[in-house]
Amino acid sequence: MDSHILETFPVSYSYSDFTNWSKEVTGSHILTCAPANQQELLAVVNWAYKNNYHVRPVGMKHNWSTLTIANGDNNSSVLLVDLTKKLTKVSITKEGEHGFVTAQTGIAMQTLMTELEKQKLGFYATPAPGDLTLGGVLAIGGHGTCIPAAEEALAEGGSYGSVSNSIVSLSAVVWNAQSGEYELKTFKRDDAEIAAFMVHVGRALIFEATLQVPRNRRLRCQSYVNVPAKELFAAEDSGQRTFTHFLEQCGRAEIIWFPFTENPWLKIWTLEDHYPVTAKPVNAPFNYPFSDNLPVQISDLIKKINNGAPEFTPDLGKAQMELVSIGLGATLSGDLWGWSKDLLLYVKPSTLRVTANGYAIITRRDNIQRVLNDFAVKYEEMVSRYKERNSYPMNGPIEVRVTGLDKARDSTVANAVTADLSAIRPVDDKPEWDTAIWLDILTMPDTPDANKFYHEMETWIYSHFSGDYATVRVEWSKGWAYTDQAAWAADEVMSKEIPQSFGGSWQHARDVLDKYDPHYLFSSPLINTFFNSEK
C-alpha cells in the first residue's frame, strides 16, 4: 500500500481482521475506521472514492454470505467503516400508543429495542440475536416469525413483514454528479426510489433510518418437545397438532428440528397482556442458557465428527434435543412471560457456530402445511439416502419460521412503496399470496458433502415451489446459489433464478442503486456478480 495515500486519510484509522459469525468468511489486515458523525463519514467515503477503495460498512458481522468482503486476502482496496463504535444515536417520538424511532445504523438491535421498551414501544417480530446492527438488519431484510393469529388485527405502527417494512424514511450516502462527490440524501417512504434502499444487500450505505413502531406488548412463549415431527409437518388435513394449528392459535411460532430425532423443539408466542399464573416472568432477554454453552458430551461428539467419524451425527442430533428437553425443565424456561424484547431475543453469540442455507417460500396462507409437508418428506428422503452412503452432511437442525409479506399498506405513510429487494415483497401477479415460509437447514462449517446436499436441496426447492403453487426467494444473509463445491457460486441461480424471482423490481433497484453509486463504491465481488457489474 502506498503510505503517501494514507497521509490524506481524514480520520484516525487502523488495520483489522474480518471474521464473520460462522468463521467461514475471513480477511486480514484491512484498512478500518470508525467515523464519529455525518461529516467524518462523508469525508472517509469521498477519500475512498478518490483513492479507488471500496467502502464496506461493518456492523456485528453476524452474516453468512460474502456480501461485505470476499473470503481470503484479496481485500487490499477495501475500507471497512465500523458503524458500531460511534454512529449509534437514537431518538423516539410518540403519537398516541405507537411511535417513531430515528436511529443511526450502527446501533445494536438489543440497544434499540431496550430504548423502545422504555417508551412502551416494541416490534411485532425481529431476528433472534441481539448482536445485530440496525443497518445490518435493514440491509438484508431481517425478520422474525409472525403472522396474524385468528381474528388478530394489525395495530397502528405494526407490520407482519420484515423490519425493513417499518421504514418511514432513511438517509443514504449517494453520489452527486454536480458536486462530484458523495453526500447524504434523505428518501421518504412515498418516494419510489426509497424502494431500492430499504433492502439493499450491501449495495448502499444507510446512515440513519426512521421506523414506525407499534405499542409494546407482553408475550407468552411456550416450548413444546412432545409434538412429533410427523404431526407438525403432516399433510394439511392430518390431525390437530400441525404447525398450521399453532399458527391459527397464536400467529407466532418456530420449529427447531434436530437431525435423527422424532420431536422438534416448538416455540409459540402468544399475545398475553395479563400474567398467566403457570408462566415464569422474565425481565431480560436470552432465557435459554442451555443453548448458549455446549456441555462436554456435545462438544466431544462434535470433535469425533470433525475428526472423521460422521457416523456419530445421529448421536449428536439426539444429544442436542436431549439438552433442550432437560434444559427447559432445569431452567423453568418452557413457559415464559414478559415484554416483547425479552422473548424475541434469544440467541447469544456463544451459541454453536453453524452455517445455514436460507429461502423464503411465498405462497397462500392455506398452503403452509402443504409446503412444510413437501419439504419435510424431501429432507428425510435425502438424509436417509446420504446415510446409506455413510454420509451425514446435515448435523444441525432445520429451522422454520413464518411471516407475512412486506405490504406497503402496513405503513403509516400514505402512498408508501415496497422494498424492491425484500425476499418477502408481494409477488406482482399473485395478490392472493400473503405468507412467507422461511426454511433453513443448518450444519457445521466444512462438513463433508454439505454443499452437495445443499445444491441438491436448492435445485429441488426451485423446481418444486413454482408455478401457481408458490415461488422462491433467497434469504440474503444465508447460503444460496450452491454448486457441489461452494455457496454463492451457481451461475444459473445468480444470473437467472434470483433476478427473475423479483420481477421488475430487480431492474428498478439496480437502476436506482447504479444512479446513486455509479462507481460501485459500495459493493463487493459477490454483489458485483449478481448485479452483473465488472466494476
N, C-alpha and C positions, 0 to 999 in steps of 0.2 A: 504493500500500500504506500502511496506517495504521502509522506508525512507533511509535505507542504500543503496538501489539500486540507488536512485536519487543522492547520493553523487558522483556518477561516470558520471552523465549526462554531456555531453561535452559542452553545451552552456546554456545560461540562458533560463529558462522555466517559465511557469505559468499554471494555470488551467482555462479553459474557457468552456462556454456552447456552444453548437452547435444548430442552428436553421436554417432549410432550407427556401427557398423563400416562400413556401406556408404555412410555420409554422406547417407542418404535421410531420416532422422528427426532433426530438429534442434529445439532450443528455446533461447531466450536469457534471460539474467538470471533464473535460477530459484534460489529460496532453497535453500541447501545446507548440510549439517552432516556431521560425521564423529564420532559418539559413540565414546567410548573404552571403554565397558564396558556391562554389562547395565543398570545404574542410569541411565546417561545415555541409552541407547536408549529405555528406557521413559519417561523424562522428556520427550524430544522427541516421542515418539508421542502421549503424552497432551496435550502442548501443542498438537499439530496437531489433535487431536480437538476440543479446547475452542475452537480458533480457525478451525474449518472449512477445514482444509487436508487434501489427500490426501497420504499418505505413500508415496513410491516408493523402495524400496531400489535402490541403484545399485552395480553391480559394474564390469566392464570394458566394458560397453555393446556387447559383441560379439553383436549380435542384429539381426535384420532387421525383425521385426514390431513394431508400435507398442504393445507390452504395457506399457512403462514410462511413456511420456508420449505425448500427442497431438503430431503433427507440426505445427510452427508456433508461434505466440506465445501460444496460449491455455493458458498454464500458470502463471498468476499465483497460483493457490491450490494449487500443488504444492510439497511439501517433498521434496527429494532427500536421502536418507540414504545417504551414502557408507560402505559397509561395508569397503572395501578398505584404508583407512588404518590402522585400529586393531583391528578385530574379526577377527583372523587367528590366534588362538591354536589350538594343535593338541597333542593328546596321543595316545599309541599304547600299546596293551597287546597282548601276545602270548598266544595259547593254542595251544601246540604250534606247528605250522607256519603256521597262519593267525592272524589277529588282528583288532583293532577300533581304529578311529581316531575320536576325537571332535574335531571342528573347528568353529570359528566360521565362519560362511558367507562372510565377506569374503576368506578365504584363496584364493590363486590355485591352480588345479589343478596347475600345474608345481611350485609350492612344496609342495603336499600330497603329490604323487607322489614328490618328492625325499625328503621325510621318511619316507614309507613304504618307499622303497628302502633307506634306512639300516637299517630293521628287517626287511629281506628280505621285504617285502610289496609287492604290486602288483596292480592291477586287471586283469581279463581284457581289457577294452576301454574306451576313453574317447574323447571328442571329440578331434580332431586339434590344435586350438590349445592352447597352454599358458596364454594370457592370457584365461582364463575363471575366474570365481569358482566355488567350490563351490556357493554359493547360486544362482547363475545356472544352473548345470548341473542342479541338482535342480529348479528351478522349471519347466523345460520338458522334463524327462526326457532329458537329454543322453545320447548314445550313441556307440559306435564301430562296429566291424564284427566280429562274432564269432558263430559257431555251432559246435557240436562237430564236429571232424573225424571221419572214420570211426573208430569204436571209442574215441573220446576220452571219458574220464569226468570229471564235474564235481568239481573239488577243493573241499575244505571251505572255505567262505567265498566261493566263486566264484559268478558269475552270468553267463549268456549274454544278459541283457537290458540295460536302461539302468542308469546309475549310481544312479538312484533306487531300483532294486530291491535295492541293497545296504544300504539304510537299516535300522538296528536300532531307533533311537529318534530323536526330534527335539524341539527346544524352539521353540515358536512364540509370537509376541506375539498374545494373544487378549483379547477383551472379557470383563470380569467384571461382570455385571449387578448383583451385590450391592454391590460396591465402587464401581461407576460409573466404572471406568477400565480401561485395558488393562494386562495383566500377562503374565508368562511362564508357559506351561503345557507340561509335557513329555508327549509321546504315545509310547507304546511300540508296537512292530510288531504286537503281537497285539490292539491296541485298534482297533476298527472305524473310529473317527474319524480315525486317522492316514492312512487311505486318501485323504482329501481334501487333505492337506498334502504328501504325498510328491512329487506333481507338481501345483503349484497355479497355474501360468501367471500369476504375479504377483498373485494374489488373496489372498496372505498374506505374512507376513514371518517367515522362519525365522531364528532367532538362532544355533542350533547344531544339529549333527546327529552321530550316531554311526553309522558304517558298518562292515560286515564287509568284510574284505579277505583274499583267498587269499594263499598264499605266492607270492613273486615268481618269475617265470620268465624265462629268456633266450629271445629270439625271433630268428628269421632273417627278414629282409624282402627278398624278391627282386622286382625290377621286370622286366617284360616289355614290349617295344614291338614285338614281331614277331608278335602274335596278332591277326588281322583281326577287326574288329567282327562280320563275318558269321559267324565261328566262335564268338566269345564269346557272342553273342546268338542263336545258332542255335536252331531248334526242338529240343525235348527229345531226339530220337533222332538228332541230326545231328553226328556226329564226336566227336573226343576232346578238343578244346581249348575246350569250353564253360565258362561260368562255374561251372556245377554241378560239372564235373570238378575244377576247382581247389578248390572248397569241400569236396568229399569228401576231397581230399588234405590240406588244412590247416585248414579251417574259418574262415579269416580272409582276406578278400580285398576289394579295392576296384577299381572301374573309373573312370577319368577319361578321357572320350572327347570330344576337341575337335571342333567342327563342321567338316564338309567334309574330314575325314581318314578314312583307312581303318583304321588301327591305333590302338586306345586305349592309354593307359598303365595297365597292370595291375600292381597290387601284391598280393603274397600274403605273409602272415606265418605262419611255421611254428614251433611249439614246438620249441626246439633247445637242450638243456642243454649240449651239448658243441660246441666250436668247430669249424665246418666250414671246412676249410683254404682254400676258394676265396672265403670271405666276408671283408669288411672289418670288423674290430672297431670299435665306436664306444662312446664313454663320455659322450655328451651328446646331447640331442635336436636336432631341426631340421637334418637331414642332407641337405636338398635346396636348397642355396643358390641354385641357378639359378632356382628357382620363387619366391624371395623378392624378387628385384630384377630388374626388367624391363630388357632390353637396348634400345638405341636403335631397333633395327629394329622391335620390337613396339610401343614407345611411339609411334613415328611412324605406324604403321598405325592405332593407336587414335585418334590425333589426326585422321587422314584420315576415319575412320568417324564420329567425333564432329562433324566439320566438314561433314557432308552427303554423304559418299561411302560408303554402306553396301556397295557392290559390292566393297570391299576385305575384307569379312568372311571369305570363304574363304581369302584370303591370311593373315589373322590366325590362323585356326584351324591352318593348316599351319605357320606360323611358331612358334606355341606348342608344337606337337607336336615340331617340329624342335629347339626349345630343350630339351625334355625328353630327347629321344634323345641329343643331343650332351652335355647336362649330366650325364646319368647316367654317361656314359663319362669325361668330363673330371674328374669328382669321385670316380670309382670308387665310386659310391653305388648301383649296380644290384644289389648283393648285400651286405647289412649284417647284423651280428650284435651283439646287446647286450641289456641289461636292458630290460624292457617299457617303462619310461618313455621311453627313448631312441629307441624305434622306434614308439611310439604317438603321440608328439607330433611333428608335422612341418609345421605351418602357423604362420608368423610373422605379426605384424601388418603387415609390409611387403609381403605378397603382394598381388596385384592385387585391388582392391576391386570386388566384383561383388554383384549381387542374385540371389536364388535362390528358387524355389518349393520346396516340400518335402512329400512324402507318404510314409506307411508303408502298404505293401500287405500285409495279413495273409492268410496262406494256409498250405497244407501245404508242407512242405519239398520234396516231389517236384513241386511246381508252380513252383519258382523259375525254371526255364528257360523255361517257357511264359509266365510273367509278363514276363520280360525280352524275349522274342522279340516278344510282342504290343506291348509298349511301344516297342521299337526300330523296328518296322515303322511304327507310327503316327507316331513322331517324324520319321523320314526322309521319310515321305509329306508331313507338314506342312511341313517345312523346304523340300522341293522345290517345293511349291505356293506358298509365300510367295516363294521365289526367282523364280519365274516372273513375279511382280508387282514384281520388283526390291525386295523387302522382305527384310531379314535381321535379324529380331528376336532371334535367339539367337546371340550372339557369344562365349559362354562354353561350358564343357564340360558334358556330362552326368556326374553322379557317382552311382555305385551302391554301396551297402553292404548287408550282410545281417546281421541279428541274430536271436537267439532272442527269446522274449517275456518279459515281466516276470512270471515264475511265482513265486508265494508259496512253493512248496516249495523254491526255491533258498535261502531264508532259514535262518539258523541258529536263528531264533526259532520255537518251536512255535506253531501256530495263527496264523501270520503272515497278514496281509491284503495285497492287491494295490493299487497306486496307482489311484485312480478315474480320473484324467485322463491316465494314461500312454498315449501313442499306441500302445504295444505291450502293453497289458494283454490277457490272453486274451479271446477272444470267447465270451460266455456259453454259447451253444448250439452251439459248434463246437470241442469239445475236441481234435479232430484237427488243427486249425490251430495250428502250432507255430513259425512263422517270419515275420519281417517283412523285406520288401524295401524299402529306403529309396531313393526316386527324387528326384533334384534336377536341375533344369535351370538353369544359371547364365547370366547376361548382364550387361552393363554397365548401371548405372542410367541411366534416361531414354532407352534405346534405342527408337526408333520402332517401334510395333506389338508391343512386348514384352508389354504387358498383354493385348492382343488374343490373342496366341499362347497366353499362359498361361491365359486364360479358356477358349479352345477346348480346350486340352490337359486342363485340370481337368475340364471337362464330360465329356470322353471317359473320363477315368480313373474318375470316379464311376459312369458308366453301364456301363463295361466290366468293372471289377473289382467285381462284385456277385454276389448270389445265393449259390449253393453253391460258387462258384469262389474268391472272395476278398472282402475288404472293405477300405475305405479309411479312414484317419485322417490328419488333417493333422499336419505336423511344426510344433509350436508356434512355434519360433524363426524359421521361414522365411516365405515368402509363400504365401497361400492366399485363398480366397473372392474370386476375381477377377471384375471386370467388364472390359469392353474398355478402361476408363479407369484402373482402380486396383485394388490389392490390398486385402483385408480390407473389401470393400465389397459383396459379393454377398449379398443378403438370404436367398436360398434356402439357400446353404451355411451362413451364420451361424446361421440360426434353425432349420434342419431337418437338413441333412446332418451337421454336426458333432455336435449333441446326440444324434441317432439312432445315430451310429457308436459311441457309448459305452454304449448301452443304459441300464439302470437306474443304473449308476454315475454318470452325469451328474447326475441329480437328487440322488443321495446326496451328491456332492461339493458341489453348490450349497447343499443344506440345511445341511451341516456348516459350510461357509465362511460362510454367512449367520448361522449361530448364533454363531460366534466373531468375526465382524466385521459386525454388523447395520447399521453406519453406512457401510459400503463405504469405510472409511478407506483400505484397501489396494486400490485399484482405479484404473483409467484409462478413458478413453472407449471404447477398444476392448473392454476386459474388460466394461464395463457393457453394451455392445451384445450380446455373445454370451451373457451371463448375463441379458439382458433386464431390466436394472435402470435405473431413472431417477435413481438417487442419484449 
